[in-house]
């Protein structure tokens, strides 16, 4: 019987594995210059936030988080979600995203926001997010920024 991957809160010992996931998804989904921002996120420099990792037989195969703000028009959103390329298109990203949506619903947050690239915007659209703004080359050449929102 195959064991399903498990979600758990991020721990400082997961840092190297999460950075490996980032590097594995660069440059298709992230630009190399974003790595220092991600490191800052992992090190807790981004304010109120939660971060999850998905573990499968001791290996971290995905990670993703939530940020929180006192701004009622943008109270919370997704941050730094990624799945190892070898494990994409197997439902892990959906499981990770659904866990984050469930967490926001449990907190009574009315909607979630995120920004992503044109490569993953269709994935989030299937989860109920709608595009509110698109910025060509918003992250860098060839990597467009797509701002999205989902009503919870």
FENWOKA-V408344 format. One record per helix or strand of 2 or more residues. SS is the DSSP state (A for helix, B for strand). FROM is the first residue (numbers start at 1). LEN is the number of residues. If there is no record, write none. Layout:
BEGIN
SS | FROM | LEN
SS | FROM | LEN
END
This chain:
BEGIN
B | 6 | 4
A | 12 | 13
A | 32 | 11
B | 49 | 8
B | 59 | 10
B | 76 | 8
A | 85 | 3
A | 92 | 15
B | 111 | 7
A | 121 | 6
B | 130 | 11
B | 143 | 9
END
